[in-house]
Amino acid sequence: MARTDTDPITIVIADDHRSFGEAMQIALDREQDLDVIQVVGDGDLAVTTTLEAEPDVVLMDLRMPGTDGLEATRKIRTQGGRSAIVILTGDGDDAMLARAIQAGARGMLPKTSAVQDVATAVRRAYKGEPLHKPDEVNRVLREERSRSERDRDLERRVERLTPRELQILQAMADGRSPEEITEQLGVSRHTLRTHTQNILTKLGVHSKTDAVVAAIRFGKATPPGRAPSDRDALEAAGESGLERVV
């Protein structure tokens, strides 16, 4: 059936906090031109529901277990979904806004936004209007591209480290002291210092902590008992006693 100008804008809300999703549904349904047709609790359901129901707009929580909001948005786009997507987040920043737009979202909105602001964003997204100033979008996209280029460069640098240098970084990640590292590897303190300086030079970083974080981040070292990830890398750098390593 052809859509008429009097038909309400249909909405799917995806949020793992059911109470938030249901409260948002009640609030938006009070708007005569808006109709929340479903509330789902995770990213996978957001993808299947969006592709099947084809709502006009999806309000997508950023942080959800399993498939998060950005990945769900990418899946919807790659599978041909045409619904306008607005990312809702409690802790978004410029980098996250850039990633949301790159994933195919119209933009990003704080979860603390007033209901009227959310309703306005839904209407603008439905009409294809920008949710953010073009200058702001261009700036965050430039910064994200620059950050991605720096990351790729750092990854290439990590890949060029020798097996011995990676052994040293792993020992540092394990929290071993200089004495323990020299004993473990059978090298002198002077040799350890030389290797360490070579690592810093190759990676283009200024501290051993940054070097260890880079190795963990790109899968060349692992914090004790942890799977490598950005967040764990930063935690490990603070917990592993790196200040003891020369």
Sine and cosine of phi, psi and omega as CSV:
sin_phi,cos_phi,sin_psi,cos_psi,sin_omega,cos_omega
0.00,0.00,0.70,-0.71,-0.02,-1.00
-0.92,0.38,0.59,-0.81,0.01,-1.00
-0.98,0.21,0.61,-0.79,0.06,-1.00
-0.93,-0.38,0.26,-0.97,-0.03,-1.00
-0.92,0.40,-0.33,0.94,-0.03,-1.00
-1.00,-0.01,-0.14,0.99,0.03,-1.00
-0.93,0.37,0.67,-0.74,0.02,-1.00
-0.94,0.33,0.39,-0.92,0.09,-1.00
-0.97,0.24,0.85,-0.52,-0.04,-1.00
-1.00,0.06,0.61,-0.79,-0.14,-0.99
-0.71,-0.71,0.65,-0.76,0.24,-0.97
-0.92,-0.40,0.73,-0.68,0.05,-1.00
-0.95,-0.31,0.79,-0.61,0.05,-1.00
-0.89,-0.45,0.91,-0.42,0.00,-1.00
-0.38,-0.92,0.74,-0.67,-0.04,-1.00
-0.97,0.22,-0.19,0.98,0.13,-0.99
-1.00,-0.06,0.99,-0.14,-0.13,-0.99
-0.83,0.55,-0.64,0.77,-0.05,-1.00
-0.89,0.46,-0.62,0.79,0.04,-1.00
-0.91,0.41,-0.73,0.69,-0.02,-1.00
-0.88,0.48,-0.68,0.74,-0.02,-1.00
-0.94,0.34,-0.61,0.80,0.05,-1.00
-0.90,0.43,-0.65,0.76,0.04,-1.00
-0.90,0.43,-0.62,0.79,0.04,-1.00
-0.87,0.48,-0.73,0.68,-0.02,-1.00
-0.87,0.49,-0.68,0.73,-0.04,-1.00
-0.92,0.40,-0.70,0.71,-0.05,-1.00
-0.95,0.30,-0.53,0.85,0.00,-1.00
-0.92,0.38,-0.25,0.97,0.07,-1.00
-0.96,0.28,-0.30,0.95,0.05,-1.00
-0.99,0.15,0.81,-0.59,-0.12,-0.99
-0.88,0.47,-0.47,0.88,-0.08,-1.00
-0.99,-0.12,0.13,0.99,-0.03,-1.00
-0.85,-0.53,0.59,-0.81,-0.01,-1.00
-0.59,-0.81,0.95,-0.30,0.06,-1.00
-0.98,0.18,0.92,-0.40,-0.10,-1.00
-1.00,-0.03,-0.33,0.94,0.01,-1.00
-0.26,-0.96,0.55,-0.84,0.13,-0.99
-0.88,-0.48,0.82,-0.58,-0.01,-1.00
-0.86,-0.51,0.35,-0.94,-0.19,-0.98
-0.95,-0.31,0.05,1.00,0.04,-1.00
-0.41,-0.91,0.18,-0.98,-0.09,-1.00
-0.91,0.41,-0.62,0.79,0.00,-1.00
-0.89,0.45,-0.69,0.73,0.05,-1.00
-0.91,0.40,-0.56,0.83,0.04,-1.00
-0.87,0.49,-0.66,0.75,0.00,-1.00
-0.91,0.41,-0.80,0.60,-0.06,-1.00
-0.91,0.42,-0.66,0.75,-0.01,-1.00
-0.91,0.41,-0.68,0.74,-0.01,-1.00
-0.90,0.44,-0.69,0.72,-0.03,-1.00
-0.93,0.37,-0.53,0.85,-0.02,-1.00
-0.99,0.12,-0.72,0.69,-0.10,-1.00
-1.00,0.08,-0.38,0.93,-0.01,-1.00
0.76,0.64,0.85,0.53,0.05,-1.00
-0.93,0.37,0.30,-0.95,0.05,-1.00
-0.94,0.35,-0.63,0.77,-0.08,-1.00
-0.66,-0.76,0.61,-0.79,0.13,-0.99
-0.89,-0.45,0.79,-0.61,0.16,-0.99
-0.99,-0.11,0.95,-0.32,-0.20,-0.98
-0.94,-0.35,0.89,-0.46,0.09,-1.00
-0.90,0.43,0.63,-0.78,-0.01,-1.00
-0.97,0.26,-0.74,0.67,-0.09,-1.00
-0.99,-0.13,0.96,-0.28,0.09,-1.00
-0.66,-0.75,0.54,-0.84,0.02,-1.00
-0.91,0.42,0.50,-0.87,-0.02,-1.00
0.97,0.24,-0.89,-0.46,0.03,-1.00
-0.98,0.17,0.92,-0.40,-0.03,-1.00
-0.99,0.15,0.01,-1.00,-0.10,-0.99
-0.89,0.46,-0.63,0.78,0.00,-1.00
-0.92,0.39,-0.70,0.72,0.00,-1.00
-0.92,0.40,-0.64,0.77,0.05,-1.00
-0.88,0.48,-0.65,0.76,0.03,-1.00
-0.88,0.47,-0.71,0.70,0.02,-1.00
-0.87,0.49,-0.67,0.74,-0.01,-1.00
-0.90,0.44,-0.66,0.75,0.02,-1.00
-0.88,0.48,-0.68,0.73,-0.02,-1.00
-0.93,0.37,-0.71,0.71,-0.05,-1.00
-0.93,0.36,-0.38,0.92,0.02,-1.00
-0.99,-0.12,0.23,0.97,0.14,-0.99
1.00,0.00,0.10,1.00,0.02,-1.00
-0.92,0.40,0.71,-0.71,-0.07,-1.00
-0.94,-0.34,0.03,1.00,0.02,-1.00
-0.88,0.48,0.63,-0.78,0.11,-0.99
-0.96,0.29,0.72,-0.70,-0.08,-1.00
-0.88,-0.47,0.76,-0.66,0.09,-1.00
-0.88,-0.47,0.84,-0.55,0.01,-1.00
-0.99,0.14,0.76,-0.64,0.10,-0.99
-0.97,-0.26,0.75,-0.66,-0.04,-1.00
-0.58,-0.82,0.48,-0.88,0.06,-1.00
-0.99,-0.12,-0.19,0.98,-0.10,-0.99
-0.56,-0.83,0.65,0.76,-0.04,-1.00
-0.98,0.21,0.42,-0.91,0.08,-1.00
-0.66,-0.75,-0.10,-1.00,-0.05,-1.00
-0.87,0.49,-0.65,0.76,0.00,-1.00
-0.89,0.45,-0.64,0.77,0.01,-1.00
-0.93,0.36,-0.59,0.80,0.06,-1.00
-0.88,0.48,-0.69,0.72,0.02,-1.00
-0.88,0.48,-0.69,0.73,-0.01,-1.00
-0.92,0.40,-0.59,0.81,0.03,-1.00
-0.89,0.45,-0.70,0.71,0.01,-1.00
-0.91,0.40,-0.66,0.75,0.04,-1.00
-0.89,0.46,-0.53,0.85,0.00,-1.00
-0.96,0.28,-0.31,0.95,0.02,-1.00
0.90,-0.45,0.16,0.99,0.04,-1.00
-0.99,0.14,0.41,-0.91,0.08,-1.00
-0.95,0.32,-0.50,0.87,-0.02,-1.00
0.19,-0.98,-0.26,-0.97,-0.11,-0.99
-0.70,-0.72,0.55,-0.83,-0.06,-1.00
-0.65,-0.76,0.70,-0.72,0.06,-1.00
-0.90,0.43,0.61,-0.79,0.03,-1.00
-0.93,0.37,-0.28,0.96,0.02,-1.00
-1.00,0.08,0.05,1.00,-0.02,-1.00
-0.88,0.47,0.54,-0.84,0.10,-1.00
-0.89,0.45,0.48,-0.88,-0.03,-1.00
-0.84,0.55,-0.64,0.77,0.00,-1.00
-0.89,0.45,-0.58,0.82,0.04,-1.00
-0.93,0.37,-0.63,0.78,0.06,-1.00
-0.91,0.43,-0.70,0.72,0.01,-1.00
-0.88,0.48,-0.66,0.75,0.03,-1.00
-0.89,0.45,-0.67,0.75,0.02,-1.00
-0.89,0.46,-0.65,0.76,0.03,-1.00
-0.87,0.49,-0.72,0.70,-0.02,-1.00
-0.90,0.43,-0.67,0.74,-0.01,-1.00
-0.92,0.39,-0.67,0.74,0.01,-1.00
-0.89,0.46,-0.66,0.75,0.00,-1.00
-0.89,0.46,-0.62,0.79,-0.01,-1.00
-0.99,0.16,-0.09,1.00,-0.02,-1.00
0.99,0.15,0.27,0.96,0.00,-1.00
-1.00,0.09,0.53,-0.85,-0.01,-1.00
-0.93,0.36,0.60,-0.80,0.07,-1.00
-1.00,-0.01,-0.25,0.97,-0.04,-1.00
-0.76,-0.65,0.42,-0.91,0.04,-1.00
-0.89,0.46,0.68,-0.73,0.00,-1.00
-0.80,0.60,-0.64,0.77,0.01,-1.00
-0.88,0.47,-0.63,0.77,0.02,-1.00
-0.91,0.42,-0.70,0.72,0.00,-1.00
-0.89,0.46,-0.72,0.70,0.00,-1.00
-0.88,0.48,-0.64,0.77,-0.01,-1.00
-0.90,0.43,-0.75,0.66,-0.06,-1.00
-0.92,0.38,-0.53,0.85,0.04,-1.00
-0.94,0.35,-0.64,0.77,0.07,-1.00
-0.88,0.47,-0.70,0.71,-0.01,-1.00
-0.90,0.43,-0.61,0.79,0.02,-1.00
-0.93,0.38,-0.65,0.76,0.06,-1.00
-0.89,0.46,-0.65,0.76,0.02,-1.00
-0.90,0.43,-0.68,0.73,0.01,-1.00
-0.90,0.45,-0.66,0.75,0.01,-1.00
-0.90,0.44,-0.63,0.77,0.04,-1.00
-0.90,0.43,-0.65,0.76,0.04,-1.00
-0.90,0.43,-0.64,0.77,0.02,-1.00
-0.90,0.44,-0.69,0.72,0.01,-1.00
-0.90,0.44,-0.62,0.78,0.03,-1.00
-0.91,0.42,-0.69,0.73,0.01,-1.00
-0.91,0.42,-0.63,0.78,0.03,-1.00
-0.88,0.47,-0.67,0.74,0.04,-1.00
-0.88,0.47,-0.63,0.78,0.02,-1.00
-0.90,0.43,-0.67,0.74,0.03,-1.00
-0.88,0.47,-0.65,0.76,-0.01,-1.00
-0.89,0.46,-0.40,0.91,-0.04,-1.00
-1.00,0.04,-0.04,1.00,0.04,-1.00
-0.93,0.37,0.55,-0.84,0.00,-1.00
-0.98,0.19,0.32,-0.95,0.07,-1.00
-0.82,0.58,-0.63,0.78,0.01,-1.00
-0.90,0.43,-0.67,0.74,0.01,-1.00
-0.91,0.42,-0.61,0.79,0.05,-1.00
-0.93,0.37,-0.57,0.82,0.09,-1.00
-0.87,0.50,-0.68,0.74,-0.01,-1.00
-0.91,0.41,-0.68,0.73,0.02,-1.00
-0.90,0.44,-0.61,0.79,0.04,-1.00
-0.91,0.41,-0.64,0.76,0.04,-1.00
-0.89,0.46,-0.64,0.77,0.06,-1.00
-0.89,0.45,-0.68,0.73,0.02,-1.00
-0.88,0.48,-0.53,0.85,0.04,-1.00
-0.97,0.26,-0.12,0.99,0.02,-1.00
0.99,0.13,0.34,0.94,-0.02,-1.00
-0.97,0.26,0.58,-0.81,0.05,-1.00
-0.97,0.24,0.28,-0.96,0.05,-1.00
-0.82,0.57,-0.65,0.76,0.00,-1.00
-0.89,0.46,-0.65,0.76,0.00,-1.00
-0.92,0.39,-0.62,0.79,-0.01,-1.00
-0.93,0.37,-0.71,0.71,0.01,-1.00
-0.89,0.46,-0.61,0.79,0.03,-1.00
-0.93,0.36,-0.68,0.74,-0.01,-1.00
-0.88,0.47,-0.67,0.74,-0.09,-1.00
-1.00,-0.08,-0.17,0.99,0.01,-1.00
0.94,0.35,0.63,0.77,0.01,-1.00
-0.82,-0.57,0.26,-0.97,0.02,-1.00
-0.99,0.15,0.23,-0.97,0.05,-1.00
-0.89,0.45,-0.62,0.79,0.02,-1.00
-0.89,0.45,-0.68,0.74,0.03,-1.00
-0.90,0.44,-0.63,0.78,0.03,-1.00
-0.89,0.46,-0.68,0.73,0.03,-1.00
-0.88,0.48,-0.66,0.75,0.00,-1.00
-0.89,0.45,-0.72,0.69,0.03,-1.00
-0.87,0.50,-0.68,0.73,-0.04,-1.00
-0.89,0.45,-0.69,0.72,0.02,-1.00
-0.91,0.42,-0.62,0.79,0.05,-1.00
-0.89,0.47,-0.63,0.78,0.03,-1.00
-0.88,0.47,-0.74,0.67,-0.02,-1.00
-0.88,0.47,-0.66,0.75,-0.01,-1.00
-0.91,0.40,-0.72,0.70,-0.01,-1.00
-0.88,0.47,-0.63,0.78,-0.05,-1.00
-1.00,0.10,-0.29,0.96,-0.03,-1.00
0.94,0.34,0.54,0.84,0.02,-1.00
-0.90,-0.43,0.23,-0.97,-0.12,-0.99
-0.96,-0.29,-0.12,0.99,-0.04,-1.00
-0.62,-0.78,0.39,-0.92,0.04,-1.00
-0.92,0.40,-0.55,0.84,0.04,-1.00
-0.87,0.49,-0.72,0.69,0.03,-1.00
-0.88,0.48,-0.61,0.79,-0.01,-1.00
-0.91,0.41,-0.69,0.72,0.00,-1.00
-0.91,0.42,-0.69,0.73,0.02,-1.00
-0.86,0.52,-0.67,0.74,0.01,-1.00
-0.89,0.45,-0.69,0.73,0.00,-1.00
-0.89,0.45,-0.66,0.75,0.02,-1.00
-0.92,0.39,-0.69,0.73,-0.06,-1.00
-0.86,0.51,-0.61,0.79,-0.06,-1.00
-0.97,-0.23,0.38,0.92,0.20,-0.98
0.97,0.24,0.34,0.94,0.00,-1.00
-0.98,-0.22,-0.09,1.00,0.09,-1.00
-0.47,-0.88,0.40,-0.92,-0.06,-1.00
-0.72,-0.70,0.76,-0.65,0.11,-0.99
-0.89,0.45,0.53,-0.85,-0.01,-1.00
-0.82,0.57,0.85,-0.52,0.07,-1.00
0.96,0.29,0.21,0.98,-0.04,-1.00
-0.85,-0.53,0.49,-0.87,0.18,-0.98
-0.99,0.11,0.64,-0.76,-0.03,-1.00
-0.91,0.41,0.78,-0.63,0.10,-0.99
-0.34,-0.94,0.26,-0.97,-0.03,-1.00
-0.85,0.52,-0.73,0.68,-0.07,-1.00
-0.92,0.39,-0.70,0.71,0.02,-1.00
-0.90,0.44,-0.57,0.82,0.01,-1.00
-0.87,0.48,-0.70,0.72,-0.01,-1.00
-0.93,0.38,-0.64,0.77,0.03,-1.00
-0.90,0.43,-0.67,0.74,-0.03,-1.00
-0.90,0.44,-0.62,0.79,0.00,-1.00
-0.87,0.49,-0.56,0.83,0.00,-1.00
-0.99,0.12,-0.42,0.91,-0.12,-0.99
-0.99,-0.10,-0.31,0.95,-0.24,-0.97
-1.00,-0.02,0.10,0.99,0.07,-1.00
0.96,0.28,0.60,0.80,-0.05,-1.00
-0.91,0.41,-0.39,0.92,-0.01,-1.00
-0.89,0.46,-0.26,0.97,0.01,-1.00
-1.00,0.07,-0.19,0.98,-0.08,-1.00
-1.00,-0.02,0.77,-0.63,-0.01,-1.00
-0.97,0.22,0.00,0.00,0.00,0.00
